[in-house]
């Protein structure tokens, strides 16, 4: 288990319980289960108390947790017959973006998402989930294909933002993000997006301009990272806690602002402590949202999607 900074006391208690059990395994005559169970109960209570009311900055830390399930985990857990589709037919295949044909239950769909990787090798290969222009152009190609064959599109968003490197800018990063966002608004099929970790800036909006947008309970979605915001406003990245509060980037804040339609509850301690439960909860939410959109005409889906985002600013001002 990788513990976050604010979980240090919890780590000590769970560590002591494990130490006792390790001692008992080395000495068969030693009975420590009663003491270890008491420590387990104390740890469970502490875990509930810690996660009962997380600050915005702590939610950012949870959203970035390395053990949190990523796009690949959700695809493997929720979809069958997944056939990956690669490349933008122009420059290259961007491994930060996964996408392909699949079945969600009995429904054929197109699934697209950011993949961060789960160890040093795969994180470098996936560029830590930061897509380049070819990633967004791949997404556009897949959305076009989905519209052609009348397939719902499901996007799984988990990115700190689009990659800001020189090569990406030379190949038209801003244009690719804008066209991906435009494509989201144009396709006449149901488009559902789930923020499963970080939703960073235009890199997330390019996948999340959807009929229904859901967020996991401890995920975040913002125009800029708290560190970046603090560096710009206060010239001090250490003010990220204040920036996180000001950005109103939590699922709870964004639901009040009308940016997010649904919050998906996570297991106590975050999705990283109950991956299977988190994946199943996302699956149930997708099933419900697909049901809400099924049977609607393409023109109605497009009009509803456009109205949702045009009205968003007005709702934000009212809030």
C-alpha positions, 0 to 999 in steps of 0.5 A, a space after each residue: 500500500 502506498 500511503 499519502 502524506 495525510 495517511 501517516 498515522 493510519 500507516 503506522 497503525 496498519 503497519 503495527 497490525 501487520 508486524 504482529 501477524 508477521 511475528 506470529 507467523 514466525 512463532 507458532 505459539 504466539 497468539 496476537 490475533 486479538 491485539 491485531 484485530 483491535 488495531 484493525 478496528 482502530 485503523 478502520 475507524 481512522 480511515 472513515 474519519 480521514 475520508 469523511 471530509 477531505 479538503 480539496 487539496 487532499 482530494 487532488 492527492 487521492 485523485 493522483 494516487 499511483 494505485 488508483 485504477 486507470 483506464 486500462 483497468 476499467 476497460 478490462 473490468 467493464 468491457 468485453 471483446 475490446 478491440 484496440 484501434 491505433 493511430 491518427 492516420 497522420 503522424 503516429 499512435 499516441 500511447 497516452 490515449 487508449 481507444 477501440 471497439 468493445 461491448 458494454 454488456 450487450 451494447 456495442 460501444 466505442 470506448 476512449 480514455 487517457 491511460 497513465 500507466 502503473 509502473 515506471 516503464 508504462 508511465 513513461 511509455 504512456 507519457 503519464 496520461 498527457 496526450 499529444 496532438 496525435 492522441 486527440 486526432 486518434 480520438 476524433 477518428 474513433 468518434 467519427 467511426 462511432 457516429 458512422 456506425 451509430 455506436 455510443 461513445 464512452 470516455 474515461 478521463 484521467 490526465 493532468 493535462 495535454 502534453 505541453 512539449 515543443 513537438 506537441 506545439 509544433 504539431 498543433 496541440 491547441 488545434 487538435 484539442 479544439 477539434 476534438 472538443 468540436 467533434 464531441 459537440 457534433 456526433 449524433 450518438 450518446 456521449 458519456 464521460 467519466 472523470 476517473 482521476 484527474 481532469 486537467 484543463 483542455 486535455 480533459 475537456 476534449 474528451 468530456 464535452 458529453 451528454 452526461 459527465 460523471 465523476 468519481 467521488 474523490 476525482 478532480 476536474 479543473 482548468 489548471 492544476 493547483 500548483 500551476 494556479 498558485 505559481 501564476 496567482 501568488 508566484 508560489 507553488 506552495 500555495 497549492 492548498 489555497 489554490 485547490 480551494 479557490 478552483 472549486 475542482 471537487 466533484 461536489 463543487 462541480 455538481 453544484 455548478 452544473 458541470 457534473 451530472 453525477 457523483 459516483 461513490 468510492 469505497 472508504 479510503 478511495 478507489 485505490 483501496 477497493 478497485 473492484 468495487 470502484 470499477 463496478 460502481 462506474 459500470 453501474 453509473 454508465 449503464 444508468 446513463 446509457 439508459 437515459 440516452 438510449 432511443 434519442 434521435 441524433 438531432 436531440 442528442 446534439 441539441 441537448 449536449 450543446 445546450 448543456 454547455 451553453 447554459 453552464 456559464 449561466 448556472 455558474 454565475 448563479 451559484 
